């Protein structure tokens, strides 16, 4: 897959895929066989050299360049287009959440940044992207063995695309998050620099590690990182029983029974044929699970169904919550059935199949590719022609509390962001190619940092434009 944006001109204009297909020979000139479905085998050292050669197509310093003057489309128009097909009455709520702060705007403006990134050259070095890489899209959740996991945990925009798109978005998010937390701008830049340095060093480490060690790599210092430790503590307390208490209420006439709270528009009970459709969608969903997990799901019965508003960028998409009960009233399970639209990056890549592919499956496969452990009930389904992701809701989940960020905590957290994003990209792409391109110097870091500072400033201006337009309509 390549992107529509053209790389800088050079004598070496072949794509990475084309270069990788060149034959490789052993010392006795006997071709090395490749596994079925793979191109000719290359060593990590050879792939690093290919990555380094990619600098001829796009210099590392070129990543610093971006200007709003290159825009041919207005950000507000891009945002309006992205709301097509959403629940109309919730579009105002999405805008309201985006208007709260520049970082809030950034969270909901993936379509704008995807467009902006498409205007500038890219490396053509592809990996599985998170797509919406920002500081609050890392968090805690319960793994298949019940232990808490801390990782990237939002993949609505995931797809295969140039690796630097994720890096640029995460670096920008650190600057905006720091500003929102009233951390001084120099500290915000230091945090983004710490993220980039960690990402670079980890990518080089992964390029030299045994393949299965990369696949199994865990970050063992998470409990020592202040902001992450706080997230894990909050997640430990966020059990299915706490969700039962916060999301449901007793029926006065039947005190032993519970139903969802009715708190529109954030949480609204659904009954009748609509509820039946939601429940029926769990049948094809179960087929996307591993057989043993399917058997566990079959031991639960549906109690109630609701429509739930979540996040910022997802507001307006259809999101349902199913309350199930297993071995008695103290064994609740909450399943989220979340509508998935086409990734905001899809218009800027040449894989047209992305638009016809099941969007829930796209998210699941991207998530499984990048995460060390995924939700055991992760799957997908379809309702009235719309694609949905299915997963557990609020099972030991927790994310960053922006109000608690201090300069030292932001630095620590930024380093973790670098390590986890590098691991995700190493799992979903070729870490040797990426390490070869990035290099050991700080040249790539400095360019991305300059981009992130420029784009954070532009995000603040775009946010102000949104606020002004909303006031004009009021």
C-alpha positions as CSV (number, residue, x, y, z in Angstrom):
1,X,0.0,0.0,0.0
2,X,1.2,3.5,-0.8
3,X,-0.3,6.8,0.0
4,X,-1.6,9.4,-2.4
5,X,0.8,12.1,-1.3
6,X,4.0,12.2,-3.4
7,X,7.4,11.8,-1.8
8,X,10.2,14.1,-2.4
9,X,11.9,13.5,-5.7
10,X,15.1,11.5,-5.7
11,X,16.9,8.9,-7.8
12,X,15.6,6.2,-5.5
13,X,11.9,6.4,-6.0
14,X,11.0,2.7,-5.7
15,X,8.5,1.7,-3.0
16,X,9.7,-0.4,-0.1
17,X,7.7,-3.3,-1.4
18,X,9.4,-3.2,-4.8
19,X,12.8,-3.0,-3.2
20,X,12.0,-5.8,-0.8
21,X,11.2,-8.1,-3.7
22,X,14.7,-8.0,-5.1
23,X,16.4,-11.5,-4.7
24,X,18.7,-12.1,-1.7
25,X,21.6,-14.6,-2.0
26,X,23.6,-16.6,0.5
27,X,27.4,-16.5,0.3
28,X,27.4,-19.4,-2.2
29,X,24.8,-17.4,-4.3
30,X,22.0,-19.9,-3.6
31,X,18.7,-17.9,-3.2
32,X,17.2,-18.0,0.3
33,X,13.7,-19.5,0.1
34,X,10.8,-17.4,1.5
35,X,7.9,-18.6,3.5
36,X,4.6,-19.0,1.5
37,X,3.0,-15.6,0.9
38,X,6.2,-13.7,1.8
39,X,8.8,-11.9,-0.3
40,X,12.4,-13.1,-0.4
41,X,13.9,-13.4,3.1
42,X,16.3,-10.6,4.2
43,X,18.3,-10.3,7.4
44,X,17.6,-7.6,9.9
45,X,20.8,-5.8,8.9
46,X,19.8,-5.8,5.3
47,X,16.4,-4.4,6.1
48,X,17.9,-1.7,8.3
49,X,20.0,-0.8,5.2
50,X,16.8,-0.5,3.2
51,X,15.3,1.7,5.8
52,X,18.4,3.9,5.8
53,X,18.2,4.1,2.0
54,X,14.7,5.5,2.3
55,X,16.2,8.7,3.6
56,X,17.0,9.5,0.0
57,X,13.3,9.6,-0.8
58,X,12.4,11.6,2.3
59,X,15.1,13.3,4.4
60,X,14.5,13.0,8.1
61,X,14.7,16.8,8.6
62,X,11.8,17.1,6.1
63,X,9.4,15.8,8.8
64,X,9.6,19.3,10.4
65,X,7.8,20.9,7.5
66,X,4.1,21.7,7.6
67,X,2.1,24.8,6.7
68,X,-1.6,25.5,6.9
69,X,-1.2,27.4,3.6
70,X,-1.1,24.1,1.9
71,X,-4.7,23.4,2.9
72,X,-7.2,23.4,0.2
73,X,-10.1,22.4,2.4
74,X,-11.4,24.1,5.5
75,X,-11.1,22.1,8.8
76,X,-14.7,22.9,9.7
77,X,-15.9,21.4,6.4
78,X,-13.9,18.3,7.0
79,X,-15.5,18.0,10.5
80,X,-18.9,18.5,9.1
81,X,-18.4,15.8,6.4
82,X,-17.1,13.4,9.1
83,X,-20.5,13.6,10.9
84,X,-22.5,12.4,7.9
85,X,-24.4,9.3,8.9
86,X,-24.2,9.9,12.6
87,X,-27.1,10.4,14.9
88,X,-28.1,14.0,14.1
89,X,-29.1,15.0,17.6
90,X,-25.7,14.1,19.0
91,X,-23.6,16.1,16.6
92,X,-24.0,19.2,18.7
93,X,-22.8,17.2,21.8
94,X,-19.7,16.2,19.8
95,X,-18.9,19.8,18.9
96,X,-19.5,20.8,22.5
97,X,-16.9,18.3,23.8
98,X,-14.4,19.4,21.1
99,X,-14.9,23.0,22.0
100,X,-13.9,22.5,25.6
101,X,-10.2,22.8,24.9
102,X,-7.6,22.5,22.1
103,X,-6.8,19.0,23.4
104,X,-10.5,18.1,23.3
105,X,-10.6,19.5,19.7
106,X,-7.6,17.4,18.8
107,X,-9.2,14.3,20.1
108,X,-12.2,14.8,17.8
109,X,-10.4,16.2,14.8
110,X,-8.7,13.1,13.4
111,X,-10.2,13.8,10.0
112,X,-8.5,17.2,9.9
113,X,-5.1,15.8,10.9
114,X,-5.4,12.9,8.5
115,X,-6.0,15.4,5.7
116,X,-3.1,17.6,6.8
117,X,-0.7,14.6,6.9
118,X,-1.7,13.7,3.4
119,X,-0.5,17.0,2.1
120,X,3.1,16.4,3.0
121,X,5.6,13.8,1.8
122,X,5.7,10.5,3.7
123,X,8.4,7.8,4.1
124,X,6.3,5.0,2.5
125,X,7.5,2.8,5.5
126,X,4.3,1.1,6.5
127,X,3.1,-0.4,9.8
128,X,-0.2,-1.0,11.5
129,X,-1.2,2.4,12.9
130,X,-3.2,3.1,16.0
131,X,-4.5,6.0,13.9
132,X,-5.6,8.1,16.9
133,X,-2.4,8.1,18.9
134,X,-2.7,10.4,21.8
135,X,-2.0,10.4,25.5
136,X,-5.6,9.4,26.6
137,X,-5.8,6.5,24.1
138,X,-3.3,4.6,26.3
139,X,-4.9,3.0,29.3
140,X,-5.5,0.0,31.5
141,X,-7.9,-2.9,30.9
142,X,-8.2,-6.6,32.0
143,X,-6.3,-9.1,29.9
144,X,-7.5,-12.7,29.1
145,X,-5.9,-13.9,32.4
146,X,-7.6,-11.3,34.5
147,X,-4.4,-9.3,35.2
148,X,-4.3,-5.6,34.4
149,X,-2.7,-4.6,31.1
150,X,-1.5,-1.1,30.2
151,X,-1.3,-0.4,26.5
152,X,-2.7,1.5,23.5
153,X,-6.4,0.8,23.8
154,X,-8.4,2.7,21.1
155,X,-8.1,1.6,17.5
156,X,-11.1,3.2,15.8
157,X,-8.9,4.8,13.1
158,X,-6.4,1.9,12.8
159,X,-5.1,0.9,9.4
160,X,-1.7,0.2,7.6
161,X,-0.1,3.5,6.7
162,X,3.2,5.4,7.1
163,X,4.6,4.9,10.6
164,X,5.4,8.6,11.2
165,X,1.7,9.5,11.1
166,X,1.2,7.9,14.5
167,X,4.5,9.4,15.8
168,X,3.5,12.9,14.8
169,X,0.1,12.6,16.3
170,X,1.4,11.3,19.6
171,X,4.1,14.0,19.9
172,X,1.6,16.7,19.2
173,X,-0.8,15.3,21.8
174,X,1.9,15.5,24.5
175,X,2.4,19.2,23.9
176,X,-1.4,19.9,23.9
177,X,-2.0,17.7,26.9
178,X,0.8,19.5,28.8
179,X,-0.6,22.9,27.9
180,X,-4.0,21.8,29.1
181,X,-2.5,20.7,32.4
182,X,-0.8,24.1,32.7
183,X,2.6,22.6,32.3
184,X,5.0,25.2,30.9
185,X,5.7,25.0,27.2
186,X,9.4,24.2,27.7
187,X,8.3,21.1,29.7
188,X,5.8,20.2,27.0
189,X,8.5,20.1,24.4
190,X,10.8,18.2,26.8
191,X,8.1,15.6,27.2
192,X,7.6,15.2,23.5
193,X,11.4,14.9,23.1
194,X,11.4,12.2,25.8
195,X,8.7,10.3,23.9
196,X,10.6,10.5,20.6
197,X,14.0,9.5,22.2
198,X,12.3,6.5,23.8
199,X,10.6,5.5,20.6
200,X,13.8,5.7,18.7
201,X,15.9,3.7,21.2
202,X,13.2,1.0,21.6
203,X,12.9,0.6,17.8
204,X,16.6,-0.1,17.6
205,X,16.4,-2.5,20.5
206,X,13.5,-4.4,18.8
207,X,15.4,-4.6,15.5
208,X,18.2,-6.6,17.3
209,X,16.0,-8.8,19.5
210,X,14.9,-12.4,18.7
211,X,11.5,-12.2,16.9
212,X,9.5,-14.0,19.6
213,X,11.0,-11.8,22.3
214,X,9.6,-8.8,20.4
215,X,6.2,-10.5,20.2
216,X,6.3,-11.2,24.0
217,X,7.9,-7.9,25.1
218,X,6.4,-6.4,28.3
219,X,7.1,-3.1,30.0
220,X,7.9,-4.0,33.6
221,X,8.4,-0.6,35.1
222,X,4.8,0.6,34.7
223,X,4.1,0.5,38.4
224,X,7.0,2.9,39.0
225,X,5.7,5.6,36.7
226,X,3.5,8.0,38.7
227,X,0.7,8.7,36.2
228,X,0.5,5.0,35.1
229,X,0.5,3.8,38.6
230,X,-2.5,6.0,39.3
231,X,-4.3,4.7,36.2
232,X,-3.7,1.1,37.2
233,X,-5.0,1.8,40.7
234,X,-8.2,3.3,39.4
235,X,-8.6,0.4,36.9
236,X,-8.2,-2.1,39.7
237,X,-11.2,-0.5,41.4
238,X,-13.3,-0.4,38.2
239,X,-14.9,-3.8,38.4
240,X,-18.0,-5.2,36.7
241,X,-19.8,-4.7,40.1
242,X,-18.9,-1.0,40.2
243,X,-20.2,-0.7,36.6
244,X,-23.4,-2.5,37.8
245,X,-23.8,0.2,40.6
246,X,-23.1,3.2,38.3
247,X,-24.9,2.1,35.1
248,X,-28.0,0.4,36.5
249,X,-30.8,0.8,39.1
250,X,-33.2,-1.5,40.9
251,X,-36.8,-1.9,39.7
252,X,-38.9,-0.7,42.7
253,X,-41.6,-3.3,42.1
254,X,-38.9,-6.1,41.8
255,X,-35.9,-5.1,44.0
256,X,-34.0,-8.2,43.0
257,X,-33.9,-7.0,39.3
258,X,-31.9,-4.2,37.8
259,X,-32.1,-2.2,34.6
260,X,-30.0,0.5,33.0
261,X,-30.3,4.0,34.3
262,X,-32.2,6.4,31.9
263,X,-30.0,9.5,31.6
264,X,-30.4,10.9,28.1
265,X,-28.6,11.6,25.9
266,X,-25.6,9.9,27.6
267,X,-27.4,6.7,28.5
268,X,-30.9,5.7,27.3
269,X,-32.7,2.4,27.7
270,X,-33.8,0.6,24.6
271,X,-36.7,-1.8,24.4
272,X,-38.9,-3.6,21.9
273,X,-37.8,-4.4,18.3
274,X,-34.7,-2.2,18.5
275,X,-33.5,-4.0,21.6
276,X,-34.2,-7.4,19.9
277,X,-32.0,-6.3,17.0
278,X,-29.1,-5.5,19.3
279,X,-29.4,-8.8,21.1
280,X,-29.7,-10.7,17.8
281,X,-26.4,-9.2,16.7
282,X,-24.6,-11.1,19.4
283,X,-25.2,-14.4,17.5
284,X,-23.0,-13.6,14.5
285,X,-20.6,-11.8,16.9
286,X,-20.1,-15.0,18.9
287,X,-18.8,-16.6,15.7
288,X,-15.9,-14.1,15.7
289,X,-14.7,-15.4,19.1
290,X,-12.4,-18.3,19.9
291,X,-14.5,-21.4,20.6
292,X,-13.7,-21.5,24.4
293,X,-14.6,-17.8,24.7
294,X,-17.8,-18.5,22.8
295,X,-18.7,-21.1,25.4
296,X,-18.1,-18.6,28.3
297,X,-20.3,-16.0,26.6
298,X,-23.1,-18.6,26.2
299,X,-23.3,-18.9,30.0
300,X,-24.7,-15.4,30.3
301,X,-28.2,-14.2,29.7
302,X,-29.3,-10.8,28.5
303,X,-30.9,-8.5,31.1
304,X,-31.2,-5.1,29.5
305,X,-30.0,-3.0,26.6
306,X,-29.1,0.7,26.3
307,X,-27.7,3.4,24.0
308,X,-24.6,5.0,25.4
309,X,-22.5,8.0,24.3
310,X,-18.8,7.5,24.6
311,X,-15.6,9.5,24.0
312,X,-15.2,12.6,21.8
313,X,-14.5,11.5,18.3
314,X,-17.0,8.7,18.5
315,X,-19.9,10.9,19.6
316,X,-22.8,10.5,17.2
317,X,-21.9,7.0,16.1
318,X,-24.3,4.3,17.4
319,X,-23.0,2.7,20.6
320,X,-25.0,0.1,22.5
321,X,-24.4,-1.5,25.8
322,X,-25.8,-4.9,26.7
323,X,-26.1,-5.9,30.4
324,X,-25.8,-9.7,30.9
325,X,-25.9,-11.8,34.0
326,X,-23.9,-15.1,34.5
327,X,-23.7,-17.0,37.7
328,X,-26.2,-15.0,39.7
329,X,-26.8,-11.3,40.3
330,X,-23.2,-10.7,41.4
331,X,-21.8,-11.9,38.0
332,X,-22.6,-9.0,35.6
333,X,-21.0,-8.6,32.2
334,X,-21.3,-5.4,30.2
335,X,-20.8,-5.7,26.4
336,X,-20.3,-2.7,24.2
337,X,-21.5,-2.8,20.6
338,X,-19.8,0.2,18.9
339,X,-20.4,1.4,15.4
340,X,-17.2,1.7,13.3
341,X,-17.0,4.1,10.4
342,X,-14.3,4.0,7.7
343,X,-10.9,5.2,9.1
344,X,-10.3,8.9,8.6
345,X,-7.0,8.0,6.9
346,X,-8.6,5.7,4.3
347,X,-9.2,8.4,1.6
348,X,-5.4,9.1,1.6
349,X,-4.2,5.5,1.0
350,X,-4.6,3.5,-2.2
351,X,-6.1,0.3,-0.7
352,X,-9.7,0.8,-1.9
353,X,-10.7,-2.4,-0.2
354,X,-10.5,-0.5,3.1
355,X,-13.8,1.2,2.3
356,X,-15.6,-2.1,1.7
357,X,-13.9,-4.2,4.4
358,X,-15.9,-4.8,7.6
359,X,-14.9,-1.8,9.7
360,X,-15.4,-3.7,13.0
361,X,-13.1,-6.4,11.8
362,X,-10.6,-3.8,10.7
363,X,-10.5,-2.5,14.2
364,X,-10.2,-5.9,15.8
365,X,-7.4,-7.0,13.6
366,X,-5.5,-3.8,14.1
367,X,-5.9,-4.0,17.8
368,X,-4.8,-7.7,18.0
369,X,-1.8,-6.8,15.8
370,X,-0.5,-4.0,18.0
371,X,-1.5,-5.1,21.5
372,X,0.4,-7.7,23.6
373,X,-2.9,-8.9,25.1
374,X,-6.4,-8.0,23.9
375,X,-9.9,-8.1,25.5
376,X,-11.0,-11.8,25.5
377,X,-14.5,-10.7,24.2
378,X,-13.2,-8.6,21.3
379,X,-15.1,-9.3,18.1
380,X,-17.4,-7.7,15.5
381,X,-20.9,-7.8,14.1
382,X,-23.4,-6.1,11.8
383,X,-26.7,-4.3,12.5
384,X,-29.0,-3.0,9.7
385,X,-26.0,-2.8,7.3
386,X,-23.7,-1.0,9.7
387,X,-20.4,-2.4,11.0
388,X,-19.8,-2.7,14.7
389,X,-17.0,-3.5,17.1
390,X,-17.9,-5.6,20.1
391,X,-15.9,-5.7,23.4
392,X,-16.3,-5.5,27.1
393,X,-17.3,-2.2,28.6
394,X,-15.5,-0.8,31.6
395,X,-13.8,-4.0,32.7
396,X,-11.0,-2.7,34.9
397,X,-10.5,0.2,32.5
398,X,-8.7,3.4,33.3
399,X,-7.0,6.3,31.5
400,X,-4.9,9.4,32.2
401,X,-6.4,12.1,34.5
402,X,-5.2,15.3,32.8
403,X,-5.9,17.4,35.9
404,X,-3.2,15.5,37.9
405,X,-0.3,16.0,35.4
406,X,2.8,17.6,36.6
407,X,6.0,18.2,34.6
408,X,7.8,15.2,36.1
409,X,4.8,13.0,35.6
410,X,4.4,14.2,32.0
411,X,8.0,13.3,31.3
412,X,7.6,9.8,32.8
413,X,4.4,9.2,30.9
414,X,5.8,10.4,27.6
415,X,8.6,7.9,27.9
416,X,6.0,5.1,28.4
417,X,4.1,6.4,25.3
418,X,7.3,6.0,23.3
419,X,8.0,2.5,24.5
420,X,4.4,1.3,23.9
421,X,4.0,2.9,20.5
422,X,7.4,1.5,19.4
423,X,6.3,-1.9,20.5
424,X,3.0,-1.6,18.7
425,X,4.7,-0.6,15.5
426,X,7.3,-3.3,15.8
427,X,4.5,-5.9,16.2
428,X,2.5,-4.5,13.2
429,X,5.4,-3.7,10.9
430,X,9.1,-4.1,10.3
431,X,11.1,-2.7,13.2
432,X,14.4,-3.1,11.3
433,X,13.2,-1.0,8.4
434,X,12.0,1.7,10.8
435,X,15.1,1.6,12.9
436,X,17.3,2.0,9.8
437,X,15.3,5.0,8.6
438,X,15.2,6.7,12.0
439,X,18.9,6.2,12.8
440,X,20.7,6.6,16.1
441,X,21.1,10.4,16.0
442,X,18.4,12.9,17.2
443,X,17.8,14.2,13.7
444,X,14.5,12.5,13.3
445,X,13.4,13.4,16.8
446,X,14.2,17.1,16.3
447,X,12.2,17.2,13.0
448,X,9.2,15.6,14.6
449,X,9.4,17.8,17.6
450,X,9.4,20.9,15.3
451,X,6.3,19.5,13.5
452,X,4.5,18.8,16.8
453,X,5.1,22.3,18.1
454,X,3.9,23.8,14.9
455,X,0.9,21.6,14.7
456,X,-0.1,22.1,18.3
457,X,-0.1,25.9,17.6
458,X,-2.3,25.3,14.6
459,X,-4.6,23.1,16.6
460,X,-5.2,25.9,19.0
461,X,-6.1,28.2,16.1
462,X,-8.4,25.6,14.6
463,X,-10.0,25.1,18.0
464,X,-10.6,28.9,18.2
465,X,-12.2,28.8,14.8
466,X,-14.6,26.0,15.9
467,X,-15.6,27.9,19.1
468,X,-16.2,31.1,17.0
469,X,-18.4,29.2,14.5
470,X,-20.4,27.6,17.3
471,X,-21.0,31.0,19.0
472,X,-22.1,32.4,15.7
473,X,-24.8,29.7,15.4
474,X,-26.0,30.1,19.0
